[in-house]
Structure formats: C-alpha cells, structure tokens
Amino acid sequence: MLTDSDTLFTGRAKPAASVPRFGSLTPVVVTVVIVLLSVLSWWLLADPKWSPIGASLPAVNAVLFWTILAFIFTGFTFDNWPFSKLGQPLSGLLQMAANVAMGFAITWLFTFVGGSWDPTFSHAAAGGTGFTATAFVVLVGFYAYAFAASSWEGYPFEKIPGPVAGVAQWFLAAFIMLVGVVVLIYPNFNAALTKAPPLALPAATGWVYSSTVLVIVGAMIWQNWPWALVKNRHGRAAAALVVTLGGGIGLYYALRPLVLALTPAGIKALPSFSAATQTAELGVCIVMWALVVGLIFGPSKLKRSTAEIRAIRTVVVVALGIATYIVFMRFFATTVLHFPAVKGDYGGSPLTWINWTALIVLWYTVGLGGCWSTKPARAPERVPADLADSTI
C-alpha cells in the first residue's frame, strides 16, 4: 500500500535497532543525494548532449515510464514480493534490476513486436511517435495502479493473502488502465482515429495526471482523506473513485490558469505551447515533492491537529512543486540537463526528468528501505523524539 507509513523514519522513543545516520538532517541529506544521483545518472544514461548512449527522448520516456510502472507492480501491487524474502541491499538492488529489465522488455514488445502489427506503436514511426504512444499508455497506468494500491488499499481483495491478492489487484488495475487507454490515449495516436478522438490528448493528459496527483497527495499527506471517512468498504471505494477522477477535473481547471500565470508571454504565444499539457508537467512536480515529504520526511512532529498538519504539508508540497516547475522550465532543464530549448533558456519536460527523480525516490525508500540512511543504535539507545519525525 502506498502511504506515508512506508517511510524511513518511524521509530518513536522506543528501543531501536537503528537511528537516522545524520540525525534530524537525515531527510534533507537523503533528498539532496537523490537529486544529485538523478542529475548524474541522467548525464550518463539519457542526457541528449552528454550521454554516450545517444537514445532519443521519446525512447527514454517509453523505457522510463514503463520502468516506473514496473516498480509500482513489484513495490506496491505485490508489496515487494518476492524480493522482500531477501535482506537489504540485495533485495532492493534485485528489484531495481527487475524493474529496468521489465521497462526495456515491455517497450520492446510495444515498439518492435506490437509495432510490426500496428504502426501506432512502431519504433520506426516518424518523430518517435511510436515510443511516445508507448509512453502515454503508462499515463493511465500510473493512475490505475497507484489508485488500486493506495486509494483502494487493495480493495476488494484485502482479505486474500499475498501474492494471490497482488495478482488479482494487478488484473483489476489492468482493466482500469485498458479502458483509459482505449478511450483516451489510443484514439489520439492511431492514424485512423486521430481526427475525432473522444478527448484531445493535451486535455486527457492534464486530466489523468491531475487525478494521479490527487491519488499520490491523498496517500502521502491526507491519509486518503476524505474517502477514508466512509466506513463501508464498498462506499469508500466508490468515494475514492469519484473524488480522484472528479476532483482531477477540478484540479486540472485550477492548475491550468496557474500554468498560464507562470509561463512567459513569449512562450505562451508559440504554436507548440499547450496549457493543458503543462498542467501535467506541473502536476508531476507536485507528485515528486509529495513522495519526498511522505516517504523521506515521514510523519510530522508538529504539535497541531491532523487537519492543520495536512493543510501545512499540502501548502509546502504545492509551493515546492511550483518552485521546481519554474526553475526547471526557465533554465535548469536546458542548461544543466541539456533538454532542447523552446526559446532562449526556456524548455524541458518535467514528465521526463522529474519522473526520473521520483523513481529514484521510490527505489531508495521502498525498494531499498532507506538502508544507507540509518546506523546501528548503541544499546540501550533510543530514537530521540526530535529525530523520529519530520518538522513539517
């Protein structure tokens, strides 16, 4: 289950086998190291200018998105099974290797095997559109599998032991994903259907990713409020679906004018600019910080009510997401990560590199269990109250 209880630092003034390696600064140090690792790995593996691999950005997106979804399969749908049978860091490293292998394999199946039957996904399609279509399939998958694992918390298979429950949950999420792909994604890429898709790709992207934002923020910060208030499990599941999909529409229309306000006039005037698509780009920045706060910083120690803590953390996450989007788009993406510029130093795709960073966050906190961020505690050392939880 994807919640902020899956955190590195959960000890509360009781005998502990380990303590945070850098004291109260540990979450900050971990976050900085993850960002540095993200930049360095990008330069090595995917940078358009510096990487020796020389992969196109559409191909990078396809493999990256499917690798992230593969981790959601193994890390949350199957609750780290079977890797959890091993100790760390071997368990996490094997899971990471499996995720990458799955990412490459599924991308190959779509673009080389499936693409030979349906040119929509062909690796030879002009401009890398086959890889782009393959990546956009995962857009719905992010919502479907994160929703099933966190918002539904395994419903309706909660009482079935794993990994059987994981298999059942996987197929249920696959059905949700298939419906979304058939209705929203495929008609925007297939040559015979692109003239009249049910919903244009930019709007579909903005809506689905806005719904994903609500799923992740709901799990990381709100403890699945408000649908968690519904006592009946069937009613709770229905409420979660309505809130995330319906609320996604509302969030999309809230983020859209914000994106317009954040974007320079010269960029908005370009024919290639899409405010709808940029809502998803801003949304992924918010998602990344929600994961950082929920999984790395962990439970808050503020002496305030639950509602106040949720409100404070939401404001912090949204503010950091907006700041990240501005810095990334205005210079960081083009000057540090060497994304192609749209105009001047402006450009980049947060859906690519911010998701790259989010994957490292997930790998380290959930896959590896934060194994290098703690050190053995000296008996009878206890975790001090001011080190156990976050200050936000």
C-alpha positions as CSV (number, residue, x, y, z in Angstrom):
1,M,0.0,0.0,0.0
2,L,1.3,3.4,-1.0
3,T,1.1,5.6,2.1
4,D,3.3,7.8,4.2
5,S,3.7,4.9,6.7
6,D,6.1,3.4,4.2
7,T,8.8,5.8,5.5
8,L,12.4,5.7,6.5
9,F,12.0,7.1,10.0
10,T,9.1,5.7,12.1
11,G,10.7,5.0,15.4
12,R,9.0,6.7,18.4
13,A,11.1,6.8,21.6
14,K,11.4,3.0,22.0
15,P,14.4,0.6,21.8
16,A,15.6,0.8,18.2
17,A,18.0,-1.3,16.1
18,S,19.0,1.8,14.1
19,V,18.9,5.6,14.2
20,P,19.0,8.2,11.5
21,R,22.6,8.4,10.3
22,F,22.7,12.2,10.1
23,G,20.3,13.0,13.0
24,S,17.5,15.4,12.3
25,L,19.2,16.4,9.0
26,T,18.9,12.9,7.6
27,P,15.8,13.6,5.4
28,V,17.4,16.7,3.9
29,V,20.7,14.8,3.2
30,V,18.8,11.9,1.6
31,T,16.8,14.3,-0.6
32,V,19.9,16.2,-1.7
33,V,21.8,13.0,-2.5
34,I,18.8,11.7,-4.5
35,V,18.7,14.8,-6.6
36,L,22.4,14.6,-7.2
37,L,22.1,11.0,-8.2
38,S,19.3,11.9,-10.5
39,V,21.4,14.5,-12.3
40,L,24.5,12.3,-12.6
41,S,22.6,9.3,-13.8
42,W,20.7,11.5,-16.3
43,W,24.0,12.8,-17.7
44,L,25.3,9.2,-18.0
45,L,22.2,7.5,-19.4
46,A,19.9,9.9,-21.1
47,D,21.3,13.4,-21.5
48,P,20.8,14.5,-25.1
49,K,24.2,16.1,-25.2
50,W,26.5,14.2,-22.9
51,S,25.2,10.7,-22.6
52,P,27.3,8.2,-24.6
53,I,24.2,6.0,-25.2
54,G,22.6,8.6,-27.6
55,A,18.9,7.4,-27.0
56,S,16.2,9.7,-28.3
57,L,14.0,11.4,-25.7
58,P,10.8,9.5,-26.9
59,A,12.6,6.2,-26.4
60,V,13.9,7.4,-23.0
61,N,10.4,8.3,-22.0
62,A,8.9,5.0,-23.0
63,V,11.5,2.9,-21.1
64,L,11.4,5.3,-18.1
65,F,7.6,5.3,-17.8
66,W,7.4,1.5,-18.1
67,T,10.2,1.1,-15.5
68,I,8.2,3.3,-13.1
69,L,5.1,1.3,-13.7
70,A,7.1,-1.9,-13.2
71,F,8.2,-0.7,-9.8
72,I,4.6,0.1,-8.9
73,F,3.8,-3.6,-9.8
74,T,6.6,-5.0,-7.7
75,G,6.7,-2.4,-4.9
76,F,3.1,-1.8,-4.2
77,T,0.8,-4.2,-6.1
78,F,2.9,-7.2,-4.9
79,D,4.2,-5.4,-1.8
80,N,7.9,-6.1,-2.7
81,W,7.3,-9.8,-3.2
82,P,9.3,-11.9,-3.8
83,F,12.3,-9.6,-3.2
84,S,11.3,-9.0,0.4
85,K,12.4,-12.5,1.2
86,L,16.0,-11.3,0.9
87,G,17.9,-8.9,3.0
88,Q,18.9,-5.3,2.0
89,P,20.5,-4.0,-0.1
90,L,20.3,-7.2,-2.2
91,S,16.5,-7.2,-2.2
92,G,16.3,-3.6,-3.4
93,L,19.0,-3.9,-6.0
94,L,17.4,-7.0,-7.5
95,Q,14.1,-5.3,-7.6
96,M,15.6,-2.3,-9.4
97,A,17.3,-4.6,-11.9
98,A,14.0,-6.4,-12.5
99,N,12.1,-3.1,-13.0
100,V,14.7,-1.9,-15.5
101,A,14.5,-5.2,-17.4
102,M,10.7,-5.0,-17.4
103,G,10.8,-1.5,-18.7
104,F,13.1,-2.4,-21.6
105,A,11.2,-5.6,-22.4
106,I,7.7,-4.0,-22.4
107,T,8.9,-1.1,-24.5
108,W,10.5,-3.6,-27.0
109,L,7.2,-5.6,-27.1
110,F,5.2,-2.5,-27.8
111,T,7.5,-0.8,-30.4
112,F,9.1,-3.8,-32.2
113,V,6.6,-6.6,-31.8
114,G,3.3,-4.8,-31.4
115,G,4.6,-2.1,-33.8
116,S,5.0,-4.6,-36.5
117,W,1.3,-5.2,-36.4
118,D,0.1,-1.7,-35.5
119,P,2.2,1.2,-36.8
120,T,0.8,3.3,-34.0
121,F,3.5,1.9,-31.7
122,S,6.2,1.2,-34.3
123,H,9.8,2.1,-33.3
124,A,10.2,3.3,-36.9
125,A,7.3,5.8,-36.8
126,A,8.3,9.4,-37.7
127,G,9.5,11.6,-34.9
128,G,9.5,8.8,-32.4
129,T,5.7,8.8,-32.2
130,G,5.6,5.1,-31.6
131,F,7.7,5.4,-28.5
132,T,5.6,8.4,-27.4
133,A,2.4,6.4,-27.8
134,T,4.0,3.6,-25.8
135,A,4.9,6.0,-23.0
136,F,1.4,7.6,-23.0
137,V,-0.1,4.1,-22.3
138,V,1.6,4.3,-19.0
139,L,0.0,7.7,-18.2
140,V,-3.3,5.9,-17.4
141,G,-1.3,3.1,-15.8
142,F,0.2,5.5,-13.2
143,Y,-3.3,6.4,-12.1
144,A,-4.8,2.9,-12.3
145,Y,-2.1,1.0,-10.3
146,A,-1.4,3.8,-7.8
147,F,-5.1,4.1,-7.2
148,A,-5.7,0.4,-6.7
149,A,-2.7,0.1,-4.3
150,S,-3.2,3.3,-2.3
151,S,-6.7,4.8,-2.7
152,W,-8.4,1.4,-2.7
153,E,-5.8,-0.2,-0.4
154,G,-6.1,-3.5,-2.3
155,Y,-10.0,-3.4,-2.4
156,P,-11.8,-5.8,-3.0
157,F,-9.1,-8.3,-2.3
158,E,-7.9,-7.1,1.2
159,K,-8.6,-10.4,2.9
160,I,-6.9,-12.6,0.3
161,P,-3.3,-13.4,1.3
162,G,-0.4,-12.3,-1.0
163,P,0.8,-12.8,-3.6
164,V,-2.6,-14.1,-4.8
165,A,-4.1,-10.7,-3.8
166,G,-1.4,-9.0,-5.8
167,V,-2.3,-11.0,-8.9
168,A,-6.0,-10.1,-8.5
169,Q,-5.2,-6.4,-7.9
170,W,-2.9,-6.4,-10.9
171,F,-5.7,-7.6,-13.2
172,L,-8.2,-5.2,-11.8
173,A,-5.9,-2.2,-12.3
174,A,-5.0,-3.6,-15.8
175,F,-8.7,-3.4,-16.7
176,I,-9.0,0.2,-15.5
177,M,-5.8,1.0,-17.5
178,L,-7.1,-0.7,-20.6
179,V,-10.4,1.3,-20.5
180,G,-8.5,4.5,-20.1
181,V,-6.0,3.7,-22.9
182,V,-8.8,2.6,-25.4
183,V,-10.9,5.7,-24.7
184,L,-8.3,8.5,-24.1
185,I,-4.9,7.5,-25.4
186,Y,-5.1,5.2,-28.5
187,P,-7.5,7.4,-30.5
188,N,-5.0,10.3,-30.2
189,F,-2.2,8.2,-31.8
190,N,-3.9,5.9,-34.3
191,A,-3.9,7.4,-37.7
192,A,-7.4,6.3,-38.5
193,L,-8.9,7.8,-35.2
194,T,-6.9,11.0,-34.6
195,K,-9.3,13.2,-36.5
196,A,-12.1,12.8,-33.9
197,P,-10.8,11.4,-30.5
198,P,-13.2,11.4,-27.6
199,L,-10.9,13.8,-25.8
200,A,-7.9,15.6,-27.2
201,L,-4.5,14.3,-25.9
202,P,-3.5,17.5,-24.1
203,A,-6.8,17.6,-22.2
204,A,-6.6,13.9,-21.5
205,T,-3.0,14.2,-20.2
206,G,-3.9,17.1,-18.0
207,W,-7.0,15.4,-16.5
208,V,-5.4,11.9,-15.9
209,Y,-2.3,13.3,-14.4
210,S,-4.3,15.7,-12.2
211,S,-6.2,12.7,-10.9
212,T,-2.9,11.0,-10.3
213,V,-1.8,14.0,-8.2
214,L,-4.8,13.6,-6.0
215,V,-4.1,9.8,-5.6
216,I,-0.5,10.4,-4.5
217,V,-1.1,13.5,-2.4
218,G,-4.1,11.7,-0.8
219,A,-1.8,8.7,0.2
220,M,1.3,10.7,1.2
221,I,-0.3,13.7,3.0
222,W,-4.0,13.2,3.6
223,Q,-4.1,9.6,4.7
224,N,-6.7,9.0,2.0
225,W,-9.0,11.7,3.3
226,P,-11.9,12.3,2.6
227,W,-12.9,8.9,1.3
228,A,-11.3,7.2,4.4
229,L,-14.1,8.7,6.4
230,V,-16.6,6.3,4.7
231,K,-16.9,3.3,6.9
232,N,-18.5,0.9,4.4
233,R,-15.7,-0.6,2.3
234,H,-17.7,-0.6,-0.9
235,G,-18.9,3.0,-0.4
236,R,-15.3,4.0,0.5
237,A,-14.1,2.5,-2.8
238,A,-16.8,4.3,-4.8
239,A,-16.0,7.6,-3.0
240,A,-12.3,7.3,-3.8
241,L,-13.1,6.8,-7.5
242,V,-15.4,9.8,-7.6
243,V,-13.0,12.1,-5.6
244,T,-9.9,11.2,-7.6
245,L,-11.5,11.3,-11.1
246,G,-14.0,14.1,-10.4
247,G,-11.5,16.0,-8.3
248,G,-9.0,15.5,-11.1
249,I,-11.2,17.6,-13.4
250,G,-11.4,20.3,-10.8
251,L,-7.6,20.3,-10.1
252,Y,-7.0,20.4,-13.9
253,Y,-9.0,23.6,-14.2
254,A,-7.3,25.0,-11.1
255,L,-3.8,24.3,-12.4
256,R,-4.4,25.5,-15.9
257,P,-4.7,29.2,-15.1
258,L,-1.7,28.8,-12.7
259,V,0.4,27.4,-15.5
260,L,-0.6,30.4,-17.7
261,A,0.4,32.8,-15.0
262,L,3.8,31.1,-14.5
263,T,4.6,31.0,-18.3
264,P,6.3,33.9,-20.0
265,A,4.2,35.7,-22.6
266,G,6.7,34.8,-25.4
267,I,6.4,31.1,-24.6
268,K,2.5,31.2,-24.5
269,A,2.5,32.8,-27.9
270,L,4.3,29.9,-29.5
271,P,2.1,27.4,-31.5
272,S,3.7,24.5,-29.7
273,F,2.6,25.7,-26.3
274,S,-0.2,23.8,-24.6
275,A,-1.5,24.9,-21.2
276,A,-3.4,21.6,-20.9
277,T,-0.2,19.5,-21.3
278,Q,1.7,21.8,-18.9
279,T,-0.8,21.1,-16.1
280,A,0.5,17.6,-16.2
281,E,4.1,18.9,-16.2
282,L,3.4,21.0,-13.1
283,G,1.5,18.1,-11.6
284,V,4.4,15.8,-11.7
285,C,6.5,18.3,-9.8
286,I,3.8,18.3,-7.0
287,V,3.8,14.5,-7.0
288,M,7.6,14.3,-6.6
289,W,7.5,16.5,-3.5
290,A,4.6,14.7,-2.1
291,L,6.6,11.5,-2.3
292,V,9.6,13.2,-0.7
293,V,7.6,14.5,2.2
294,G,5.6,11.3,2.7
295,L,8.4,8.7,2.2
296,I,11.6,10.5,3.2
297,F,10.5,13.1,5.8
298,G,7.8,10.8,7.3
299,P,5.2,11.6,10.0
300,S,5.2,15.2,11.2
301,K,6.0,16.1,14.8
302,L,4.2,19.4,14.7
303,K,2.0,19.9,17.8
304,R,-1.0,20.7,15.7
305,S,-4.3,19.0,14.7
306,T,-4.3,16.4,12.0
307,A,-6.2,18.8,9.7
308,E,-3.7,21.6,10.3
309,I,-0.7,19.3,9.6
310,R,-2.3,18.1,6.4
311,A,-3.0,21.7,5.3
312,I,0.5,22.8,6.1
313,R,2.1,19.9,4.3
314,T,-0.2,20.4,1.3
315,V,0.9,24.1,1.1
316,V,4.5,23.2,1.4
317,V,4.3,20.5,-1.3
318,V,2.4,22.7,-3.7
319,A,4.8,25.6,-3.2
320,L,7.8,23.4,-3.7
321,G,6.2,21.9,-6.8
322,I,5.6,25.3,-8.3
323,A,9.1,26.5,-7.5
324,T,10.5,23.3,-9.0
325,Y,8.5,23.8,-12.2
326,I,9.6,27.4,-12.6
327,V,13.3,26.7,-12.0
328,F,13.2,23.6,-14.2
329,M,11.4,25.2,-17.2
330,R,13.2,28.6,-17.1
331,F,16.9,27.3,-17.1
332,F,17.7,24.1,-15.3
333,A,16.3,21.7,-17.9
334,T,18.1,23.4,-20.8
335,T,21.4,24.5,-19.2
336,V,22.0,21.6,-16.7
337,L,20.2,18.6,-18.3
338,H,20.5,19.8,-21.9
339,F,16.9,19.4,-23.0
340,P,16.2,21.2,-26.3
341,A,15.2,24.8,-25.7
342,V,11.8,26.1,-26.8
343,K,13.0,29.7,-26.8
344,G,16.1,31.1,-25.1
345,D,16.8,29.1,-22.0
346,Y,13.2,28.0,-21.6
347,G,12.2,24.4,-22.2
348,G,12.3,20.8,-20.9
349,S,9.9,18.2,-19.8
350,P,9.3,17.6,-16.1
351,L,7.3,14.5,-17.0
352,T,10.7,13.1,-18.0
353,W,13.3,14.2,-15.5
354,I,11.1,14.8,-12.5
355,N,9.6,11.3,-13.0
356,W,13.3,10.1,-13.3
357,T,13.9,11.6,-9.9
358,A,10.6,10.3,-8.4
359,L,11.7,6.7,-9.5
360,I,14.9,7.1,-7.5
361,V,12.9,8.3,-4.5
362,L,10.7,5.2,-4.8
363,W,13.6,2.8,-5.3
364,Y,15.5,4.1,-2.3
365,T,12.7,4.5,0.2
366,V,10.5,1.5,-0.7
367,G,12.7,-0.8,-2.7
368,L,15.9,-0.4,-0.6
369,G,14.1,0.6,2.5
370,G,16.4,3.5,3.0
371,C,19.1,1.1,4.1
372,W,22.0,3.5,4.0
373,S,20.3,6.4,5.8
374,T,20.4,4.7,9.2
375,K,23.2,3.4,11.5
376,P,23.1,0.8,14.4
377,A,21.9,2.2,17.7
378,R,24.0,1.6,20.8
379,A,22.1,-0.4,23.4
380,P,20.1,0.8,25.2
381,E,20.0,3.8,22.8
382,R,16.5,5.1,21.9
383,V,15.4,7.2,19.0
384,P,15.1,10.7,20.4
385,A,11.7,12.3,19.9
386,D,13.2,15.2,17.9
387,L,14.8,12.8,15.4
388,A,12.0,10.4,14.9
389,D,9.7,12.6,12.9
390,S,9.8,15.4,10.4
391,T,9.3,19.1,11.3
392,I,6.8,19.7,8.5
